[in-house]
Amino acid sequence: MSSSFKELPSVRLFDPEQGQTIVAPPAESEGNWVGACNTVYDSEADQFYLYHRVRQPRPVRGGKCVISSSNDGIRFSPIWELTKEALNSTSIEKSALVKSANGHWRLYLSYVDPEDQRWRTDVLEAAHPSQFDIATRRKVFTAADLGVEGVKDPFCFTDKGKTYLLLSYAPGKTDATNEEKSEMHATSDIYNTGLTKSSSGLAVSEDGLEFEWLGDVFSPSESGWDCHAARLGSILVRPPVFIGFYDGGPTHLENYEEKTGIAVSTDLRRWHRISVDAPAIVSPHGTGSLRYIDPIELPGETRFYYEYARADGAHELRLNIVKQ
């Protein structure tokens, strides 16, 4: 499938080259990017809120995350920032910003656990997205809790009164040698070693704080363009179907340069690939990476925020508005 306009049942996609830049990378070179975004429209305040991660080449990596606000969803101003040093961590990743039913805000935050160098996910609560205090964060899952090698990149949504988290997780390697075990977390990024794969798991909660892990719901293909990574990162709900956007890649060498695939489900547990032979959406530049799609549905339009590879090797955060 090409990256031109195309139709799927219940969803119209977009030409990524026609998108507009929302946030530019810290430098115009490979390894510098902004992305891993999550955007929320608060109808009560008539405000858009954007979470994104800022990354620079090693050894900096995911040095900080930012929450910004906007009146129009296009021009954003920072209102909150968190550095990896404040977490005593080597990197921060994608997080999920949501407004709960009681009006409080939550941030499901993923970062490298300083205790074991494996990815973990916590949750913070505040009255406003500008007021999150990391001193009050509480654990959602550590890798050790689940018997896996990492758990990160949460996407939060509600369905029929329950709160769900989609999470990227790294399955354990049961036949790992002692040498492989020592290599797994030596760089604080199991996903970049080739010693495991990137799968998608699901968790459910009654209150949005205590979650039950339901296990794997979407794994890499046995072969093909997404046989290493299959990271479900966002959902459009079009009853009776859930349309999922996932980041895929064929090898750990494309760990930071995934492309977007599409899958559908009727129950959140069994997903069926639409993008079987090739990614659904790619950038026309550089590695072709286009990942972390985050859609928002508004009256008469769907807004797609996404991380996009540029010709100079950097990644920027873009927006494409599709009229319904």
SULPE-V512680 format. One record per backbone hydrogen bond with DSSP energy under -0.5 kcal/mol. CO is the residue of the C=O (numbers start at 0). NH is the residue of the N-H. E is the energy in kcal/mol with one decimal. If there is no record, write none. Layout:
CO,NH,E + CO,NH,E
This chain:
5,12,-1.6 + 7,10,-1.5 + 10,7,-2.1 + 10,12,-0.5 + 13,15,-0.8 + 14,17,-1.8 + 15,18,-1.4 + 19,318,-2.1 + 22,316,-2.4 + 26,28,-1.2 + 28,31,-1.7 + 30,32,-0.6 + 31,314,-1.9 + 32,54,-3.1 + 34,52,-2.7 + 35,94,-0.6 + 37,50,-3.2 + 39,41,-0.6 + 39,48,-2.9 + 40,42,-0.8 + 41,45,-1.4 + 41,46,-1.7 + 46,41,-3.2 + 47,69,-1.9 + 48,39,-2.7 + 49,67,-2.6 + 50,37,-2.0 + 51,65,-2.7 + 52,34,-1.8 + 52,54,-0.5 + 53,62,-0.8 + 53,63,-1.3 + 54,32,-2.3 + 55,60,-1.1 + 56,59,-1.8 + 56,60,-0.6 + 60,55,-1.9 + 60,62,-1.8 + 61,91,-1.2 + 62,83,-2.4 + 63,53,-2.7 + 64,81,-2.4 + 65,51,-2.2 + 66,78,-3.2 + 66,79,-1.6 + 67,49,-2.6 + 68,76,-2.4 + 69,47,-3.0 + 73,75,-0.7 + 76,68,-2.5 + 79,66,-2.6 + 81,64,-2.5 + 82,85,-0.7 + 82,86,-0.6 + 83,86,-0.8 + 83,88,-2.6 + 84,87,-0.9 + 90,111,-2.2 + 93,152,-0.5 + 93,153,-0.6 + 94,96,-0.5 + 95,107,-2.9 + 97,99,-0.6 + 97,105,-2.9 + 99,102,-2.0 + 103,99,-3.2 + 104,125,-2.0 + 105,97,-2.5 + 106,108,-0.9 + 106,123,-1.8 + 107,95,-2.1 + 108,121,-2.8 + 109,92,-2.7 + 110,119,-2.4 + 112,115,-0.6 + 112,116,-2.5 + 117,112,-2.9 + 118,150,-1.1 + 119,110,-1.6 + 120,139,-2.3 + 120,140,-2.0 + 121,108,-1.7 + 122,137,-2.2 + 123,106,-2.1 + 125,104,-3.2 + 127,130,-2.4 + 128,131,-0.5 + 131,133,-0.5 + 132,135,-2.1 + 133,136,-1.4 + 137,122,-2.5 + 140,120,-2.6 + 141,145,-1.1 + 142,146,-0.9 + 142,147,-2.3 + 143,146,-0.5 + 149,169,-2.2 + 151,167,-2.5 + 154,165,-2.6 + 156,163,-3.3 + 158,161,-1.6 + 161,158,-2.2 + 162,204,-2.1 + 163,156,-1.9 + 164,202,-2.1 + 165,154,-1.8 + 166,200,-3.1 + 167,151,-2.9 + 168,170,-0.7 + 168,198,-2.5 + 169,148,-3.3 + 169,149,-0.5 + 171,173,-0.7 + 172,175,-1.7 + 176,180,-2.5 + 177,181,-1.8 + 178,182,-1.3 + 179,183,-1.7 + 180,184,-0.6 + 182,185,-0.8 + 184,187,-0.9 + 188,191,-1.8 + 189,192,-1.5 + 196,198,-0.7 + 197,229,-2.3 + 198,168,-2.5 + 199,216,-2.8 + 199,217,-1.6 + 200,166,-2.4 + 201,213,-2.9 + 201,214,-0.7 + 202,164,-2.3 + 203,211,-3.2 + 204,162,-2.5 + 208,210,-0.6 + 209,205,-0.5 + 210,212,-0.5 + 211,203,-2.2 + 211,213,-0.5 + 214,201,-2.0 + 216,270,-0.6 + 217,199,-2.6 + 223,226,-1.3 + 225,220,-1.6 + 227,197,-2.2 + 228,248,-1.1 + 229,231,-0.8 + 230,246,-2.3 + 233,244,-2.2 + 235,237,-0.7 + 235,242,-3.1 + 237,240,-2.8 + 240,237,-2.8 + 240,242,-0.5 + 241,243,-0.6 + 241,264,-2.0 + 242,235,-2.7 + 243,262,-2.4 + 244,232,-2.7 + 244,233,-1.1 + 245,247,-0.5 + 245,260,-3.4 + 246,230,-2.5 + 247,258,-2.1 + 248,227,-2.4 + 248,228,-2.1 + 250,253,-1.9 + 251,254,-1.8 + 253,256,-1.4 + 257,289,-1.2 + 258,247,-2.9 + 259,279,-2.5 + 259,280,-1.5 + 260,245,-2.5 + 261,273,-3.0 + 261,274,-1.7 + 262,243,-3.3 + 263,271,-2.7 + 264,241,-3.4 + 268,270,-0.6 + 269,265,-0.5 + 271,263,-2.2 + 273,275,-1.5 + 280,259,-1.7 + 284,287,-2.6 + 287,282,-2.0 + 288,308,-2.5 + 290,306,-2.7 + 293,304,-2.2 + 295,297,-0.6 + 295,302,-3.4 + 297,300,-2.3 + 299,323,-2.4 + 300,297,-2.8 + 301,303,-0.5 + 301,321,-2.9 + 302,295,-2.6 + 302,304,-0.6 + 303,319,-2.2 + 304,293,-3.1 + 305,317,-3.0 + 306,290,-1.9 + 307,315,-2.4 + 309,312,-1.6 + 312,30,-0.8 + 313,309,-3.1 + 314,33,-1.2 + 315,307,-2.6 + 315,317,-0.5 + 316,21,-3.3 + 316,22,-1.5 + 317,305,-2.1 + 318,19,-2.7 + 319,303,-2.7 + 319,321,-0.6 + 320,322,-0.6 + 321,301,-2.7
